[in-house]
Amino acid sequence: MSDSLQKNDDQPQKGLAKFDYVPHYSEPSQTNNGLDPQKIIGLLLRYKWLVMFFLIAGATGAWFYADTIDPVYESKGSLLISPAGGEANNELSQIISQTTGFGTSSTLENELQVLRSRTFAEKIATELFSEDLENVEEFPIMWMEEENGEVYKAGENVVASRIRKNLNFMQPEERKSDVVEVRFQSTSPVEATKIVNLAMQAYVENSTKQNREAATSTAQFLEKEKAEVKQKLEESEQKLKQFMDETGIVQVNEQASGMIKQGTDTELELQRINLELQTIEKTIENYESQLERIKPGLSDQFTDAVGPKIRKAQEDLARFERERTLIISKNPGVLEREPLPQRLQYLDKQIARLKKEIKTLSDQLFTKDEEFMGMDSEDRAEMVSNIQAKLMELRIQQNQNQSQKKALLQYKNEMEGDMNSLPEGMVRLAKLKRDVQLNEELYMSISKKFADMSVWKQSQFGFGRIIDSGQLPSTPVSPNKKILLLLGIMLGGVLSAGFIFIREFGDNSVSNVGQLKTMYLPSVTVVPKFEKVSRRKRKKYTVGAGKIPSEIVLLQDRSSLASEAIRRLKNNIIYQNGDTPPKTIAVTSAEKGDGKSTIVSNLGIAFAEEGYHTLIIGTDFRRPKLGNYFGINAQKGLSDYLDGQLALERLIRDTDQKNLKVILAGKNTETPEILGSSMLFKQLLKKLEKMYDVIILDTPPFGIISDSASILKGAEATVVVAKYRKTNKGMLVRTLEELEQIQANVVNVVLNGFDPSKETSNFYGPGYYQSLYSNYEAYVE
């Protein structure tokens, strides 16, 4: 320790040598003040009722909040969608597709887009309005409420928008099944069930109607072609008969027959190719009209630039997503690594980049206000890309058929040249017979397709089949009271933790013994809070007047924990310097209300009951309290003596405790700051030191009043009192530093009013004080 802080060896010794060390004070280290499991448990035990209150309040609040929310019910149904056409009817399906541009097959993704479209929602709304549902509570989706509380029916567009918002079609994640789950949420279970079933029924009926209309349209087309071919057949037969009647030539030779057959086959193939070209051209026209319905000019724009880029980006996106899925499936837990493997990081970046690129390219095709069937940018781009891919396939087929047609026309011309080499009558007969045979075969082919189509269109059904109808839900899906209750409890826990944190870590008072022991080197004595004694059970003074206060525990209950702590303080003061107590003991504090006078009174009783002639002197002239503790009502005291208004014989007062005398501070004086340092007081103190074994001086709180500097400097021992969870740590540290500066001999710090139930320090290990006090109580009983 610093030699400059040592007591001056040349100072006169007053019956007892000063201690041979000087204490050093410092702020408690952060490591000792940090949170550890023991401290957390201690805090929770201390605030257990507060934490319980917050948890119960959070749970109760969440429960009542859940009751204020309108319950939402969800109905579910299952729909099997098989959009692929059957192989057995592949030829007819192809004819329908080529004829109408739609066909009898589709993809599950396309059908889902149809289900999510605005048009489909409008159809469901129309069905609802057709049933004229008037119950507001059962069908709230069809009603609107004005500010004045009046209810009126909403329009179909509003209802359709509400249906589209809450109607969901869930596709299986593994996508190996064609079953789609249909869900609808509403505050009315009846409404939720009704709309789910309407949606599934409407899809089944509409897809059936669509397929049958496509087949009917194709049948009408074939019927028209059949009539035209029949007329040509009749005309060719009439021309053949007329030629034979006029010329008498009824048969052609073998060479001509072969040429006729080859010519017929060539002509039939040309007819077939022409028919395919017509259907392809009509299909191309239908697909292009679809693009134009999405956005005018989109077909050319997509074909010219954006389309190939989107398709390329979609292919790359699918490749990267497949690789990412493969890595995750082969390496369980890889997503929990920190950081992620470089390859996964690369794939995530590429996937994000491609999605952004697809959105950007799609936005080039659509403005913000342009939507098609309720799709987002990626879905819009995918649908347009699919249509364009089909257009490209059709144009390839168109080019191939045109090439075949050109070759067949060239071969036909060659055949015509060969036939022209025959005799003229024979050539004419061969051509007429070829026309009849060609029209017969074409008529038979179209008639067969027409008959098949007429039967097939009656057996066509839609892509959907209802597996499970929507059932009336009995319990709501929202609000989830269990989840809200859990969230309420969690919120209560967070609030209680925040409250404890603010209170504990914003509290700069002396709040645990461990902090005090790390900041103060000499002895620390812990005095528990005094138990209140009812006025009826308090003992009475025999020397003084009135009843003994609860604070004077050595007169009230000598076997209490507080009494034992005072005696421990007395022993610490005595045995820190051999077997003789210091002659003068000054007691001060950092702040007012720390219990300084209480400690002085009990400490004086402890010395007196051991046989020491003890004198307590009140030198706190501003707030004197000793008279109240000993039942002494006299108004005059030390201040009166120093002013020459009171004799020494009347200055010293008797108490209930043998060997204990008291000098009161006296009435308030105008100069309290100079009385303690006056020469007259010093002379009195020297005189009293010869009369008593121990003199205890009750001084003002040195942390805020400097009146007692001279007394504290001259006392052989100084005791500093701090109040548990009341005294500011900074004030206490500053008080101890200033006592060092005046070379006061601080021998003990008393932590007064200690409550073991609030202690979180683990300086002596967890539960030390609880164990100490419980053992003491069990021992003295």
Buried (B, 14 or more C-beta within 10 A) or exposed (E): EEEEEBBEEEEEEBEBEBBEEBBBBEEBEEEBBEEEEBBEEBBBBBBEEBBEEBBEBBBEBBEEBBEEEEBBBBBBBBBBBBBBBEEEBEEBBBBBBBBBBBBBBBEBBBBBBBBBBBEBBBBBBEBBBEEEBEEEEBBBBBBBEEEEEEEEBBEBEBBBBBBBEBBBBEBEEEEEEBBBBBBBBBBBBBBBBBBBBBBBBBBBBBBBEBBBBBBBBBBEBBBEBBEEBBEBBEEBBEBBEEBBEEEEEEEBEEBBBEBBEBBBBBBBBBBBBEBBBBBBEBBBEBBBEBBEEBBEEBBEBBBEEBBBBBBEBBEBBEEBBEBBEEBEEEEEEBEEEEEBEEEBEBBEEBBEBBBEBBBEBBBBBBEEEEBBBBBEBBBBBBBBBBBBEBBBEBEEBBEEBEEBBEEBEEBBEEBEEBBEEBEEEBBBBBBBBBBBBBBBBBBEBBBEBBEBBBEBBEEBEBBBBBEBBBBEBEEBBBBEBEEBBBBBBBBBBEBBBEBBEEEBEEEEBBBBBBBBBBBBBBBBBBBBBBEEBEEEEBEEBEEBEBBBBBBBBBBBBBEBBBBBBBBBBBBBBBEBBEEBBBBBBBBBBBBBEBBBBBBBBBBBBBBBBBEBBBBBBBBBBBBBBBBBBBBBEEEBBBBBBBBEEBEEEEBBBEBBBEBBBBBBBBBEBEEBBEBBBEEEBBEBBEEBBEEBBBBBBBBBBBBEBBBBBBBBBBBBBBBBBBBBBBBBBEBBBBBBEBBBEBBBBBBBBBBBBBEBEBBBBBBEEBBBBEEBBEEBEEEEE
